[in-house]
Amino acid sequence: MSKADSKEPPFEDARLNPADFADGAATARLRAIAGYQALVKSHHADTEIEARLKKLLAGTDTEQRAWYCFGD
């Protein structure tokens, strides 16, 4: 989320800034890279996994979001 565009509706509506998510983002990215690389190495990766790994390695936004509504 630290790489998202601040104009995305969930950010704009909640008056959040992607920088709000910078703490821990580098660690999360490294963990994700390691996980995806393990899938590739084990030959269990499909083209979508390989594409996400390329984006992670390039440091770009993977556009993966998980939004939770209050009360869920």
Secondary structure, 3 states (H helix, E strand, C coil): CCCCCCCCHHHHHHCCCHHHHCCCHHHHHHHHHHHHHHHHHCCCCCHHHHHHHHHHHHCCCCCCCCCCCCCC
